[in-house]
Amino acid sequence: MDKSMQKYLDKAEVLIEALPYIQRFNRKVIVVKYGGSAMVDEELKKQVIEDVTLLKLVGFKPIIVHGGGKEISRWVSKVGMEPKFINGLRVTDEATMELAEMVLGKVNKELVQLVQGLGVRAIGISGKDGGLLKVTKKYSGGEDIGFVGEVQEVNAAILWDLLEKDFLPIVCPVGLDDKFHTYNINADDAACAIARAMNAEKLAFLTDIEGVYKDPKNPETLISELQISEARNLMEEGFIGGGMLPKLNNCIDAIENGVSRVHILDGRIAHCLLLEIFTNKGIGTAILRDGEEMYSAK
């Protein structure tokens, strides 16, 4: 058999391997939290959007929730404002909130534009629209960090309406409190709240690390599957620290509130979403309920 024919057969093999996953997750909701380098590197950005668009076209119901931290930081410096942090969290005063909302709105419409360019209808909405995300003020260790919100309620009907009308919703993490003040929301928190409210089949975090490690200094200790009791043990034993700690807590919370699977993926790897969802091997870390095994097509 010549090489060119083998190349096409290899492609067919890949499609066949994906088939059971497409059947299993058809018409299921998948929430993708989009952040990190995948939002900054133009090539990676394009690949993530291609992945999500493909998920939509093969029958999934994807929802993108995006951050904008790096872009907000860039603009804060650009306009000469001094960023302030308490316990590692940005203090969002009124001027920073105004800037953050402007930047997040810009990011939101850029993502809509990319999706539309691939022939899929997308609608970018803020958590303010239709009362999608209702918040209360968030404190950090009892300290005031400004206009940072904790999601209290998600108006899931808005997202269901968009999905039923065949749109791909792209959500900007800004919300209103009961007095209609604007609050910035951590994108991980917003994605978790939306995944819970939608009873999502999957919640995928695109990050700048390969996944969860037993020892963060040793790349060979990457954990590919983690049940929530094991995740809790790792946290209690002090193996998990830094930004992974709140992320893992979010993952556990999501699974305990109806989300079937949570995936922590390295957004720096081209087409990481497709590799995790459609192949027997997968990449990154999948977090599962206790007693549950990873679904394999084998």
C-alpha positions in Angstrom: 0.0 0.0 0.0 1.4 3.4 -0.9 2.1 6.1 1.7 -0.6 8.4 0.6 -3.3 5.7 0.9 -2.0 4.9 4.4 -2.3 8.5 5.4 -6.0 8.5 4.5 -6.6 5.2 6.3 -5.0 6.7 9.4 -7.5 9.6 9.2 -10.3 7.1 8.9 -9.1 5.3 12.0 -9.1 8.6 13.9 -12.7 9.2 12.9 -13.8 5.7 13.8 -12.1 6.1 17.3 -14.1 9.3 17.8 -17.5 7.7 16.8 -18.5 6.1 20.2 -17.7 9.4 22.0 -19.8 11.4 19.4 -22.7 8.9 20.0 -22.3 9.1 23.8 -22.1 12.8 24.1 -24.5 13.8 21.3 -26.9 16.6 22.5 -25.0 16.9 25.8 -23.9 20.3 27.3 -20.2 20.9 27.6 -19.0 24.1 29.3 -15.5 25.3 28.2 -13.7 27.7 30.5 -11.4 29.5 28.1 -8.3 31.3 29.6 -4.5 31.4 29.9 -2.1 31.3 27.0 -4.8 29.9 24.7 -6.4 33.4 24.8 -3.2 35.3 24.1 -1.5 33.2 21.4 -3.4 33.9 18.1 -2.7 30.4 16.7 -3.8 28.6 19.9 -6.9 30.9 20.1 -7.8 29.8 16.5 -7.3 26.1 17.4 -9.5 26.3 20.5 -12.3 28.0 18.6 -11.9 25.3 15.8 -12.3 22.6 18.5 -15.4 24.1 20.1 -16.9 24.7 16.6 -16.3 21.1 15.7 -17.9 19.9 19.0 -21.0 22.0 18.0 -21.1 20.6 14.5 -21.0 17.0 15.7 -23.9 17.4 18.0 -22.6 18.7 21.3 -24.0 21.8 23.0 -21.0 23.8 23.9 -20.9 27.0 26.0 -17.8 29.1 26.2 -17.1 31.1 29.4 -14.0 33.3 28.9 -11.7 35.2 31.2 -9.5 38.1 30.3 -7.1 38.5 33.2 -3.9 38.9 31.1 -5.6 41.4 28.8 -7.1 43.4 31.7 -3.6 43.5 33.3 -2.2 44.8 30.0 -4.8 47.6 29.8 -4.4 48.5 33.5 -0.7 49.1 32.9 -1.4 50.8 29.5 -3.5 53.5 31.2 -1.0 54.0 34.0 -3.2 52.5 36.8 -1.4 50.7 39.7 -2.8 47.1 40.1 -3.5 46.1 43.7 -3.7 42.6 45.0 -5.0 41.1 48.3 -4.3 37.4 49.0 -3.3 37.0 45.3 -6.7 38.4 44.1 -6.9 41.6 42.1 -8.6 44.5 44.0 -11.3 45.7 41.6 -12.1 49.4 42.4 -14.6 51.4 40.3 -12.0 52.5 37.7 -10.6 48.9 37.3 -14.2 47.5 37.0 -15.0 50.0 34.2 -11.8 49.0 32.4 -12.3 45.3 33.0 -15.8 45.4 31.6 -14.6 47.2 28.5 -11.8 44.7 27.9 -14.0 41.7 28.5 -16.5 43.0 26.1 -13.8 43.4 23.5 -12.5 39.8 24.1 -16.1 38.5 23.9 -16.8 40.0 20.5 -13.5 38.8 19.1 -14.4 35.2 20.1 -17.9 35.6 18.5 -16.2 36.9 15.3 -13.8 33.8 15.2 -16.7 31.4 15.7 -18.9 33.1 13.1 -15.9 33.0 10.7 -16.1 29.2 10.9 -19.8 29.1 9.9 -21.4 28.6 13.3 -23.8 31.1 14.8 -22.5 32.5 18.1 -24.0 35.0 20.5 -21.8 36.8 23.1 -23.6 37.7 26.3 -22.5 39.3 29.5 -23.8 37.9 32.9 -25.7 41.2 33.1 -27.9 40.2 30.1 -31.4 39.0 31.2 -30.0 38.6 34.8 -27.9 35.6 33.6 -25.5 35.9 36.6 -26.7 37.3 39.8 -24.0 38.0 42.4 -23.2 39.1 45.9 -20.0 40.8 47.0 -17.1 38.5 47.4 -14.5 38.9 50.2 -11.1 37.4 50.5 -10.2 36.2 54.0 -12.7 38.8 55.3 -10.9 41.6 53.3 -12.7 43.9 50.9 -11.4 43.3 47.3 -13.8 45.7 45.6 -16.2 44.9 42.8 -15.6 41.1 42.7 -18.7 39.0 42.8 -19.7 35.5 44.0 -22.4 33.9 41.7 -25.6 33.3 43.6 -28.0 32.5 40.8 -27.7 31.5 37.1 -30.7 32.2 34.8 -30.1 29.0 32.8 -33.3 29.5 30.7 -31.4 32.1 28.7 -28.7 29.6 27.8 -31.2 26.8 27.0 -33.1 29.2 24.7 -29.9 30.0 22.8 -28.8 26.4 22.5 -32.3 25.3 21.3 -32.1 28.0 18.6 -28.7 26.5 17.5 -26.5 29.3 18.8 -23.2 28.9 20.5 -23.3 31.1 23.7 -20.1 32.9 24.7 -20.3 34.3 28.2 -18.5 37.3 29.6 -18.0 36.9 33.4 -19.6 40.1 34.7 -22.8 40.2 36.8 -25.1 42.3 38.8 -26.1 42.3 42.5 -29.6 42.9 43.8 -29.0 46.7 43.7 -27.8 46.4 40.0 -24.2 47.2 40.7 -21.7 45.7 38.3 -19.2 43.0 39.5 -16.3 41.2 37.9 -16.5 37.4 38.4 -13.6 35.0 38.4 -14.1 33.1 35.1 -13.5 29.7 36.8 -16.3 30.5 39.3 -18.6 31.6 36.5 -17.9 28.5 34.4 -18.6 26.2 37.4 -21.8 28.0 38.3 -23.0 27.8 34.7 -22.0 24.1 34.4 -24.0 23.3 37.6 -27.1 25.2 36.5 -27.0 23.5 33.1 -26.3 20.0 34.5 -23.5 19.9 32.0 -22.0 16.5 30.9 -18.6 18.1 30.9 -16.8 21.1 32.2 -13.3 21.7 30.7 -10.8 24.2 32.1 -8.1 25.3 29.6 -5.1 26.2 31.7 -1.4 26.8 31.4 -0.4 23.5 33.1 -0.6 19.9 31.9 -3.1 18.9 34.6 -3.0 17.9 38.3 0.4 16.7 39.7 1.0 14.6 42.8 4.3 16.5 42.9 4.2 19.8 41.0 8.0 19.7 40.6 7.9 16.4 38.9 6.1 16.3 35.5 6.1 12.5 35.6 3.6 12.6 38.5 0.7 13.9 36.3 -2.6 12.3 37.4 -4.8 11.4 34.4 -7.9 10.4 36.5 -8.8 11.6 39.9 -11.8 10.7 42.0 -13.1 13.5 44.3 -12.1 11.7 47.5 -8.5 11.4 46.1 -8.6 15.1 45.2 -9.6 16.0 48.7 -6.8 13.8 50.2 -4.2 15.5 47.9 -5.4 18.9 49.1 -5.5 17.9 52.8 -2.0 16.4 52.5 -0.7 19.7 51.1 0.2 18.4 47.6 -2.0 21.0 45.9 -1.3 24.7 46.2 -1.4 28.0 44.4 -4.0 28.6 41.7 -4.8 24.9 41.5 -6.4 24.8 45.0 -9.4 27.0 44.1 -9.7 25.3 40.7 -9.8 21.8 42.3 -12.4 23.0 44.8 -14.5 24.4 41.9 -14.2 21.0 40.2 -15.3 19.1 43.3 -18.2 21.5 43.8 -19.3 21.1 40.2 -19.3 17.3 40.3 -21.2 17.3 43.6 -23.8 19.5 42.0 -24.7 17.5 38.9 -21.8 17.9 36.4 -20.7 14.5 35.2 -17.0 15.1 34.4 -14.5 17.9 34.9 -11.4 18.1 32.7 -8.3 20.2 33.5 -6.4 20.6 30.2 -3.2 22.2 29.0 -4.5 24.9 26.7 -1.0 25.3 25.2 -1.4 22.0 23.4 -2.9 22.3 20.0 -6.4 20.8 19.8 -6.3 19.7 23.5 -10.1 19.6 23.7 -10.5 17.2 20.8 -7.7 15.0 22.2 -9.3 14.7 25.6 -12.9 14.2 24.4 -12.5 12.0 21.3 -9.5 9.7 22.0 -9.1 6.6 24.1 -5.9 8.0 25.7 -7.0 11.6 26.5 -4.7 14.2 28.0 -4.7 16.3 31.1 -6.6 15.3 34.3 -10.2 14.1 34.4 -12.0 14.5 37.7 -14.7 11.9 38.4 -17.2 11.0 41.0 -16.1 8.4 43.6 -16.5 4.9 42.3 -16.8 6.0 38.7 -14.4 4.9 36.0 -13.3 7.0 33.0 -15.5 6.3 30.0 -13.5 4.4 27.4 -14.6 3.4 23.9 -12.5 0.2 24.2 
